[in-house]
Amino acid sequence: MRQSDEKEIAGDAIIETSPVAVPTPLEVELDSKKAIARIASIAQVIDGCAKVSIQRTNASDWVRMGKSFYLQATGAQKIRPVWGIYFRDRQVTKEMNPDGSYAYIVTGKVGSKVLDQLYGEVEIEIDGGRSSSDSFFTKNGRTPDPMDIRKASLANWEARAVTALLGLKNLTEEDLKRNGITVGSITGVDYQKGAEGGGNTALISDPQRKRLFAICKSAGCDEAKLKKFLKKHFKIDTTSEITRKDYEAICKAVESGTIDELTDDVPVVNVDEGR
């Protein structure tokens, strides 16, 4: 019995635990200061890149929607090197519509080498596209060139991807002026103050409404989002109330993806010169 007990004791595992070291108040304070200093350094890098990005663009790279300004495809291409923008898993799909028109839909992921160094790998998924029914491709009765539409769909996707990742959208007039952009040369639209498309202003035609719906489809913008956008910024309830003078700007907002930012509150990168 004694021998058996000794074996059981010998077979038992003895676990030794070390006392947990409790940080002193000074150590906690030093760690907090390091964290705050790192956050400040990250903010300084991002603000610096944002300033340089805007300064690389000009008025033709922006569009004004109300009092806010949004970066277009040409501007997105100019700022790619600043952030080390890269694309992954990009795919282009051609979708046929019942009326014989078609759209190129682009999906993929976008990331930034600069942001990866600051936060670890940061990627987001985004989609975009263009449709053969867009009047830009059919003006003067010409037949749309599939290659032109495919290239435009890729440009649309890149613009949406870059602006969505970096948050360079919904900027103010002062943001651009501080960084050398001639705001007065930027094209844009002012929102209606009342309903009924401004009363005496001519409204869009049925073909124009159909074109807008085709653009929405190719850009992945559903009817609910479009209605929310029109209600919030134009004080109208249906597409039949859209005025001709606002029509192209609305189409552009849908195509470029800025309608997503105009219907939601989106954080904006600080571009103050003093940072």
Secondary structure, 3 states (H helix, E strand, C coil): CHHHHHHHHHHCCCCCCCCCCCCCHHHHHHHHHHHHHHHHHHHHHHHHHHHHHHHCCCHHHEEEECCEEEECHHHHHHHHHHHCEEEEEEEEEEEECCCCCEEEEEEEEEEEHHHHHHHCCCEEEEEEEEECCCHHHHHHHCCCCHHHHHHHHHHHHHHHHHHHHHCCCCECHHHHHCCCCCHHHCCEECCCCCCHHHCCCCECCHHHHHHHHHHHHHHCCCHHHHHHHHHHHHCCCCHHHCEHHHHHHHHHHHHHCHHHHHHCCCCCCCCCCCC
